[in-house]
Amino acid sequence: MLAKTDRKVLFKSPPTVFTDKLISQEARRSKALEEQKRRRAQKFESSRQLDAFADLNLGNSDDDGDLEDEPEIIREGVSGFVQMVTQPVEIPSLSSDAHNHETVQSGKRRGKTRRKRTKAKPSKWADKCMYAELLEMNEEAHLWNNQSGDVIDGLPRDLEAAWVAVAPVPTGKRCLAVTHQSAGIVGISPNTTLRSRVLGKMLLPRFPSSLPPLTVLDCILDVNWRDNGIIHVLDVLKWKGQDVGDCETPFRFWWRDTRLAELPKPPLPSGKFSFTAPYTTAGTSSQNENAGSSSNMHASERERYRFPYPTSFVPIPYHTDTTLTSLSSFVIPMARSTRKISVDIPVHVSPPEFTSHDMAVDGTHDSVASRSTTSVIAHVDSDGLLLYVSHASYEEGTSPLSCWIPNKAITERPEVPSSSEGHDSPLDVFQRLVQRRTVKDLHVVLGSQDSMDI
């Protein structure tokens, strides 16, 4: 029996046999796209409210003239005569009181048992992210040697024309950034919460941000957000209450980059800054104090700023050019590279000394000294590549309309490094399949030119 850690990795593994075309990823993708088109058309028709005008007419018809001579019947309700009806007075008895008391006591007992059995209601933000499926790929030789030209390699047939690539996808935790209405100043009063992808629980307490109210973003919380304060924005569901998830993928990404660029620069976290020693424990710190090595450490190594909440909403780059040449020369190398992002981090500065003759306003010198910042380059590791269908809208839950290609090998034993076993990552397989398809298309073009010359 496999361990629990193995199951978390094995569920990502795609099927190895592509014999049944009815359950293939390509078929499920086409079915999901058709279902989106049907729901979109149904929503458009319901917004027109044509049923409200179905019973309207311009005037009385000619057939209604015969009904004018008939007497008019006036129908009135009986609600006005209810007070005139006398209600019989019930005389309570001792036996009925005892019976009611027993009924209440038994109801309380049943209520207690029912409270114990009832479970907490799931959050409305649970499973709202569009979670991509692992791209099903196969590079067996017999699939490329057929004469029909129909290659079943797992890559989408319309990869060059109807897809959008997102790379490099950073490592981190998938979540939703939700903003609420707040009465305070934007960027100072807490208005943003982070919700987990699966259960929709709060990952952090409510914190301030520059995002407008009633905004929902699909994000990836950086694995080192405590050091750089970065949260990566993958997609947008709502912006200022306007539903953007029904739009197509290129428009959503354009809207995301445009609106995030218009936001003001986020202010630094208010209150006391937290400077802690990185990667030190109580035992190691005591040993360093006894040895006197802490006095020899550099200030930047001895104290490091820890962000209490993410402050920088950084969009993930997307690429609409998904031709085979662009994928091989630009997109795939970017999915392997480390992204560099410039962030502002507060610097610990000692407050100035004041004499008895100086008069300082409370908190003025402390805020000026502690809010000194410096620009630092944050290195963000890539986790792989994402592919989105261009004509698809945002869909909740796991969807074949988005495909995931990680740059790390998926093994049955996650505790063993993949490099030691020699496994290729899905991104390596994807690169080889793109190169093979490029060579095949080149042979087809050269063959057609030779036939035209003959």
LUMGU-266271 format. One line per field, with one value per residue (C-alpha): residue number from 1; residue in three letters; y, z negated, x negated. Coordinates in Angstrom, 1 decimal, decimal comma. Layout:
<vozas>
resi <- (NUM;...)
resn <- (ala;...)
py <- (Y;...)
pz <- (Z;...)
px <- (X;...)
</vozas>
This chain:
<vozas>
resi <- (1;2;3;4;5;6;7;8;9;10;11;12;13;14;15;16;17;18;19;20;21;22;23;24;25;26;27;28;29;30;31;32;33;34;35;36;37;38;39;40;41;42;43;44;45;46;47;48;49;50;51;52;53;54;55;56;57;58;59;60;61;62;63;64;65;66;67;68;69;70;71;72;73;74;75;76;77;78;79;80;81;82;83;84;85;86;87;88;89;90;91;92;93;94;95;96;97;98;99;100;101;102;103;104;105;106;107;108;109;110;111;112;113;114;115;116;117;118;119;120;121;122;123;124;125;126;127;128;129;130;131;132;133;134;135;136;137;138;139;140;141;142;143;144;145;146;147;148;149;150;151;152;153;154;155;156;157;158;159;160;161;162;163;164;165;166;167;168;169;170;171;172;173;174;175;176;177;178;179;180;181;182;183;184;185;186;187;188;189;190;191;192;193;194;195;196;197;198;199;200;201;202;203;204;205;206;207;208;209;210;211;212;213;214;215;216;217;218;219;220;221;222;223;224;225;226;227;228;229;230;231;232;233;234;235;236;237;238;239;240;241;242;243;244;245;246;247;248;249;250;251;252;253;254;255;256;257;258;259;260;261;262;263;264;265;266;267;268;269;270;271;272;273;274;275;276;277;278;279;280;281;282;283;284;285;286;287;288;289;290;291;292;293;294;295;296;297;298;299;300;301;302;303;304;305;306;307;308;309;310;311;312;313;314;315;316;317;318;319;320;321;322;323;324;325;326;327;328;329;330;331;332;333;334;335;336;337;338;339;340;341;342;343;344;345;346;347;348;349;350;351;352;353;354;355;356;357;358;359;360;361;362;363;364;365;366;367;368;369;370;371;372;373;374;375;376;377;378;379;380;381;382;383;384;385;386;387;388;389;390;391;392;393;394;395;396;397;398;399;400;401;402;403;404;405;406;407;408;409;410;411;412;413;414;415;416;417;418;419;420;421;422;423;424;425;426;427;428;429;430;431;432;433;434;435;436;437;438;439;440;441;442;443;444;445;446;447;448;449;450;451;452;453;454)
resn <- (met;leu;ala;lys;thr;asp;arg;lys;val;leu;phe;lys;ser;pro;pro;thr;val;phe;thr;asp;lys;leu;ile;ser;gln;glu;ala;arg;arg;ser;lys;ala;leu;glu;glu;gln;lys;arg;arg;arg;ala;gln;lys;phe;glu;ser;ser;arg;gln;leu;asp;ala;phe;ala;asp;leu;asn;leu;gly;asn;ser;asp;asp;asp;gly;asp;leu;glu;asp;glu;pro;glu;ile;ile;arg;glu;gly;val;ser;gly;phe;val;gln;met;val;thr;gln;pro;val;glu;ile;pro;ser;leu;ser;ser;asp;ala;his;asn;his;glu;thr;val;gln;ser;gly;lys;arg;arg;gly;lys;thr;arg;arg;lys;arg;thr;lys;ala;lys;pro;ser;lys;trp;ala;asp;lys;cys;met;tyr;ala;glu;leu;leu;glu;met;asn;glu;glu;ala;his;leu;trp;asn;asn;gln;ser;gly;asp;val;ile;asp;gly;leu;pro;arg;asp;leu;glu;ala;ala;trp;val;ala;val;ala;pro;val;pro;thr;gly;lys;arg;cys;leu;ala;val;thr;his;gln;ser;ala;gly;ile;val;gly;ile;ser;pro;asn;thr;thr;leu;arg;ser;arg;val;leu;gly;lys;met;leu;leu;pro;arg;phe;pro;ser;ser;leu;pro;pro;leu;thr;val;leu;asp;cys;ile;leu;asp;val;asn;trp;arg;asp;asn;gly;ile;ile;his;val;leu;asp;val;leu;lys;trp;lys;gly;gln;asp;val;gly;asp;cys;glu;thr;pro;phe;arg;phe;trp;trp;arg;asp;thr;arg;leu;ala;glu;leu;pro;lys;pro;pro;leu;pro;ser;gly;lys;phe;ser;phe;thr;ala;pro;tyr;thr;thr;ala;gly;thr;ser;ser;gln;asn;glu;asn;ala;gly;ser;ser;ser;asn;met;his;ala;ser;glu;arg;glu;arg;tyr;arg;phe;pro;tyr;pro;thr;ser;phe;val;pro;ile;pro;tyr;his;thr;asp;thr;thr;leu;thr;ser;leu;ser;ser;phe;val;ile;pro;met;ala;arg;ser;thr;arg;lys;ile;ser;val;asp;ile;pro;val;his;val;ser;pro;pro;glu;phe;thr;ser;his;asp;met;ala;val;asp;gly;thr;his;asp;ser;val;ala;ser;arg;ser;thr;thr;ser;val;ile;ala;his;val;asp;ser;asp;gly;leu;leu;leu;tyr;val;ser;his;ala;ser;tyr;glu;glu;gly;thr;ser;pro;leu;ser;cys;trp;ile;pro;asn;lys;ala;ile;thr;glu;arg;pro;glu;val;pro;ser;ser;ser;glu;gly;his;asp;ser;pro;leu;asp;val;phe;gln;arg;leu;val;gln;arg;arg;thr;val;lys;asp;leu;his;val;val;leu;gly;ser;gln;asp;ser;met;asp;ile)
py <- (0,0;3,4;6,0;9,2;11,3;9,1;9,6;13,4;13,0;10,1;11,8;14,3;11,5;11,4;8,1;6,3;4,8;6,9;4,2;5,5;8,8;9,4;10,0;11,6;15,1;16,5;15,2;16,5;19,8;20,1;19,1;21,7;24,4;23,6;23,6;27,1;28,3;26,9;28,5;31,8;31,9;30,9;33,7;36,2;35,2;35,4;38,9;40,1;39,2;38,3;36,3;39,6;40,9;37,7;38,6;42,3;43,6;47,0;47,1;45,2;42,9;42,8;39,7;41,6;43,7;41,0;41,1;44,7;44,0;41,4;42,6;43,3;41,0;42,6;40,2;41,3;39,4;38,2;39,7;42,6;40,2;38,3;40,5;39,9;36,2;35,3;32,9;30,2;30,6;27,5;26,7;25,2;22,1;20,7;17,6;19,6;21,7;18,6;17,1;20,4;20,4;16,9;17,7;20,8;18,8;16,0;18,6;20,1;16,7;16,1;19,5;18,9;15,6;17,3;20,1;17,6;15,8;18,9;19,9;23,4;24,8;24,9;28,3;30,0;30,5;26,8;25,3;28,6;28,6;27,4;24,4;23,2;19,5;18,0;17,9;14,3;13,7;10,6;10,4;6,8;6,2;4,4;7,5;9,5;6,9;6,7;7,7;9,5;12,5;12,4;12,4;11,5;13,0;14,7;18,3;20,3;20,3;24,1;24,9;27,6;29,5;29,1;29,0;31,4;30,5;31,7;31,5;31,4;30,2;30,9;28,4;29,1;28,5;29,0;31,2;33,9;37,5;39,0;42,7;44,1;47,5;49,4;52,8;53,8;55,0;52,7;51,1;51,7;50,2;46,3;45,4;42,2;38,5;35,5;32,3;28,8;27,0;23,9;24,8;28,6;29,2;32,4;32,1;35,4;38,0;40,8;43,2;46,5;46,7;49,1;46,9;48,4;47,0;44,0;42,6;38,8;37,8;34,3;34,5;32,5;33,4;33,4;30,8;33,5;36,2;36,9;38,1;39,9;40,7;39,4;37,8;36,8;37,5;34,7;35,7;38,0;37,0;40,4;44,0;46,6;44,3;43,8;40,2;39,6;35,9;35,5;37,2;35,3;34,5;37,2;40,0;38,8;38,9;42,3;43,7;42,2;43,9;47,2;47,6;46,5;49,0;51,8;51,1;53,5;52,2;50,3;51,9;50,1;48,1;50,5;49,9;48,4;46,7;43,2;42,6;39,0;36,9;34,6;30,8;30,9;29,0;29,4;26,9;28,3;31,9;31,0;29,3;32,4;34,7;32,5;32,3;36,0;35,4;37,6;40,7;39,8;39,2;41,9;44,0;42,6;39,1;39,7;41,3;40,8;42,4;40,1;41,2;40,8;40,5;40,7;44,2;43,8;42,3;41,2;39,9;36,7;37,2;35,7;35,1;35,1;33,9;30,2;29,1;26,2;28,5;30,9;28,1;26,5;29,7;31,9;30,5;27,1;28,7;31,3;28,6;27,2;30,5;32,4;35,6;38,8;41,3;44,6;45,2;47,8;46,5;48,6;49,0;49,0;52,5;53,5;56,5;59,8;60,9;63,8;66,1;67,8;71,0;69,4;69,0;66,1;65,2;61,8;59,2;61,6;60,6;57,0;56,8;58,7;56,6;53,2;53,9;54,1;51,6;50,0;48,3;44,6;42,1;39,2;35,9;33,9;30,2;28,9;25,9;25,3;26,4;27,0;26,8;28,4;28,0;31,5;31,3;29,9;31,8;31,3;28,1;27,0;23,8;21,4;22,1;20,6;24,2;24,9;22,5;22,4;21,5;21,4;21,6;19,0;15,3;13,5;10,4;7,8;8,6;12,3;12,1;10,9;13,7;13,2;14,0;11,0;8,6;10,2;11,0;13,6;16,4;17,0;20,2;18,2;15,9;18,9;20,5;17,3;17,0;20,6;20,0;16,9;18,6;21,5;19,0;17,2;20,4;21,4;18,1;18,6;22,1;20,8;17,9;20,3;22,5;19,5;18,4;21,9;22,0;18,7)
pz <- (0,0;0,9;-1,8;-2,1;-0,7;2,4;3,1;3,2;6,1;8,0;8,5;10,8;13,1;16,4;17,9;20,0;22,6;25,1;26,8;25,9;27,7;25,9;22,5;23,8;22,7;26,2;26,1;22,6;23,6;26,6;24,5;21,8;24,4;25,9;22,5;21,8;25,1;24,2;20,8;22,2;24,8;22,1;19,9;22,7;23,6;19,9;19,6;22,5;20,4;23,4;21,3;19,6;23,0;24,1;22,7;23,8;26,6;28,2;27,2;27,0;29,8;31,8;30,0;26,7;27,9;27,0;23,4;22,8;22,1;19,4;15,8;14,1;11,1;8,2;6,3;2,8;0,3;-3,1;-5,0;-6,2;-7,9;-9,9;-13,0;-13,1;-13,6;-17,3;-18,2;-20,9;-24,0;-25,0;-28,6;-29,4;-31,5;-33,9;-31,8;-28,7;-30,5;-31,7;-28,2;-26,7;-29,4;-28,5;-24,8;-25,3;-27,4;-24,8;-22,1;-23,9;-24,2;-20,5;-19,7;-21,6;-19,8;-16,5;-17,2;-17,8;-14,5;-12,3;-10,4;-9,6;-6,4;-3,6;-2,6;0,4;1,6;1,6;4,9;6,8;8,5;12,1;11,4;14,5;15,5;16,1;19,9;21,2;23,5;25,2;27,3;28,4;31,8;33,6;33,1;35,3;38,1;39,3;42,8;42,0;40,4;37,4;34,6;31,1;29,0;26,5;27,6;28,6;32,3;32,4;30,1;32,4;32,9;30,0;26,8;24,4;22,4;18,9;17,9;15,6;13,1;9,6;6,8;4,0;2,6;4,8;3,2;3,9;3,0;2,0;1,2;-0,8;-1,4;-4,0;-5,6;-6,0;-3,6;-0,8;-1,5;-5,2;-6,4;-6,2;-3,2;-1,7;-2,7;-1,2;-0,8;-0,3;3,0;1,7;-1,5;-1,1;-4,6;-5,5;-5,1;-6,8;-8,8;-6,9;-5,7;-3,8;-0,1;2,9;4,6;5,1;3,2;4,5;6,4;6,6;8,0;8,6;7,0;6,0;2,6;3,1;1,1;-0,3;-0,8;-4,3;-2,9;0,3;-0,3;3,2;4,2;7,8;9,7;12,1;13,2;12,4;11,6;10,6;10,5;8,6;8,7;12,4;13,5;15,7;15,5;18,3;20,8;22,9;21,7;23,6;22,5;18,8;18,8;20,5;18,1;15,2;16,3;17,2;13,9;11,7;13,4;12,6;8,8;6,6;5,0;1,9;-1,4;-3,8;-6,6;-9,4;-13,0;-14,4;-11,9;-12,6;-12,2;-12,9;-12,5;-9,5;-9,8;-13,5;-16,3;-20,1;-20,4;-17,6;-18,8;-22,3;-20,9;-18,8;-21,8;-23,9;-21,1;-20,3;-16,6;-16,4;-16,8;-13,7;-11,5;-9,0;-9,8;-6,8;-7,9;-11,6;-11,1;-8,3;-7,8;-7,9;-6,1;-8,1;-4,9;-1,2;0,2;3,9;6,4;9,3;12,5;14,1;17,7;20,4;24,1;26,9;29,5;29,1;32,4;32,3;33,0;30,2;27,7;28,5;28,5;25,9;23,8;22,7;21,8;19,8;17,9;16,8;15,7;12,4;12,5;10,9;9,3;7,7;4,3;1,6;-1,8;-5,0;-6,4;-10,2;-11,0;-14,6;-15,7;-16,2;-19,6;-21,1;-23,8;-26,5;-24,5;-21,5;-21,3;-19,3;-18,5;-19,7;-17,0;-14,4;-14,7;-15,0;-11,8;-9,8;-10,9;-10,6;-7,2;-5,4;-2,4;0,0;3,4;3,4;6,3;5,3;7,1;7,8;8,8;11,7;11,2;14,8;17,6;17,9;21,1;21,4;24,2;25,8;26,3;22,9;19,9;16,3;14,9;11,3;10,2;12,2;15,9;19,1;20,6;18,7;18,8;16,4;17,5;14,4;14,8;12,2;12,6;11,1;9,3;7,2;4,3;3,6;0,9;3,4;5,7;9,4;10,7;8,9;10,7;14,2;14,7;17,3;16,3;18,2;19,5;21,1;22,8;24,0;25,5;27,4;28,7;29,9;31,6;33,3;34,5;35,9;37,8;39,1;40,3;42,0;43,9;44,9;46,3;48,2;49,6;50,9;52,5;54,3;55,6;56,9;58,7;60,4)
px <- (0,0;-1,3;-1,9;0,2;-2,6;-2,7;1,0;0,6;-1,8;-0,2;3,1;1,4;0,1;2,0;3,2;0,6;3,0;4,8;6,9;10,4;11,0;14,3;12,5;9,4;8,4;9,1;12,7;13,3;11,9;14,2;17,2;16,3;16,0;19,4;20,9;19,5;20,9;24,3;24,3;23,2;26,0;28,5;27,3;27,6;31,1;32,2;30,7;32,9;36,1;38,2;40,7;41,8;43,1;44,9;48,4;48,3;50,6;51,3;55,1;58,3;59,1;62,4;63,5;63,7;66,7;69,3;68,2;69,1;72,8;72,2;72,4;69,2;68,5;66,6;64,5;63,4;61,4;62,7;59,8;61,9;64,4;61,8;62,1;65,9;65,4;65,2;62,5;63,2;61,2;59,2;58,9;55,5;55,4;52,8;52,4;51,7;49,1;47,3;47,4;46,0;43,3;42,2;42,3;40,0;37,6;37,4;37,0;34,0;32,4;32,9;31,5;28,3;27,7;28,4;26,0;23,3;24,0;24,3;21,1;19,9;21,2;18,6;17,3;18,7;15,1;14,3;13,1;13,6;10,2;9,8;7,5;5,6;5,3;1,9;1,3;1,6;-1,4;-2,8;-5,9;-5,7;-7,4;-4,5;-2,3;-4,7;-5,2;-1,6;-0,8;2,5;0,7;3,1;0,5;2,0;-0,8;1,4;0,6;3,7;4,3;4,9;1,9;0,5;3,8;6,2;4,1;2,4;-0,7;-1,6;-5,2;-7,1;-4,5;-6,0;-6,2;-3,8;-0,3;2,8;5,4;8,1;7,6;11,0;11,5;14,4;16,0;14,1;14,9;11,2;8,6;7,6;4,2;4,4;7,7;7,8;9,9;8,4;8,5;6,8;8,9;7,5;8,2;9,8;11,7;11,9;10,5;8,7;4,9;4,1;6,1;7,6;4,9;4,8;4,1;4,4;7,0;10,5;13,4;15,5;12,5;11,7;8,3;6,8;3,4;0,3;-1,1;-4,9;-6,7;-9,0;-6,4;-7,6;-10,9;-9,7;-6,0;-5,0;-1,7;-1,5;1,7;2,7;6,2;9,1;12,7;14,2;13,0;15,0;18,0;17,9;17,8;14,7;14,6;17,1;14,7;12,2;8,7;6,6;9,0;8,9;5,1;5,0;7,5;5,4;2,2;3,8;5,7;2,9;0,6;3,0;3,0;1,0;-2,2;-1,2;-2,3;-4,5;-2,9;-1,9;-2,8;-5,9;-8,2;-9,4;-13,1;-14,1;-17,2;-16,8;-17,1;-18,0;-16,5;-16,7;-19,5;-21,6;-21,1;-22,2;-25,3;-26,1;-25,7;-28,0;-30,6;-30,4;-29,9;-26,8;-28,9;-30,9;-27,8;-26,8;-23,7;-21,8;-22,6;-21,9;-18,5;-15,9;-12,6;-9,6;-6,4;-3,3;-1,2;-1,8;-2,1;-3,0;-0,5;-2,6;-1,0;-2,4;-3,6;-1,4;-2,1;0,4;-2,1;-2,0;-3,5;-6,0;-8,9;-7,9;-7,3;-10,7;-12,8;-11,1;-8,2;-9,8;-13,2;-11,3;-9,4;-12,7;-14,3;-14,2;-12,2;-13,8;-11,4;-12,4;-10,7;-11,0;-12,0;-12,2;-15,7;-16,3;-17,6;-18,4;-16,3;-18,2;-19,2;-17,3;-18,7;-16,8;-16,7;-15,0;-11,3;-10,0;-6,4;-5,4;-6,0;-7,4;-11,0;-10,2;-8,1;-10,7;-13,5;-11,8;-10,3;-13,6;-13,5;-15,8;-15,2;-16,1;-15,9;-13,7;-14,5;-11,3;-11,8;-9,6;-7,3;-6,4;-4,1;-0,3;1,8;5,2;7,8;8,2;12,0;12,7;14,0;13,0;14,4;14,5;12,9;10,7;11,1;9,5;9,6;6,4;3,4;0,4;-3,1;-5,5;-9,2;-9,9;-9,6;-6,6;-7,8;-6,1;-8,4;-8,4;-11,1;-13,6;-15,0;-14,0;-17,4;-18,9;-16,5;-16,9;-13,2;-12,3;-10,0;-6,7;-8,3;-11,1;-8,6;-6,6;-9,7;-10,6;-7,0;-7,1;-10,4;-9,1;-6,0;-8,1;-10,2;-7,1;-5,5;-8,8;-8,8;-5,2;-6,0;-9,1;-7,1;-4,4;-7,0;-8,6;-5,2;-4,5;-7,9;-7,2)
</vozas>
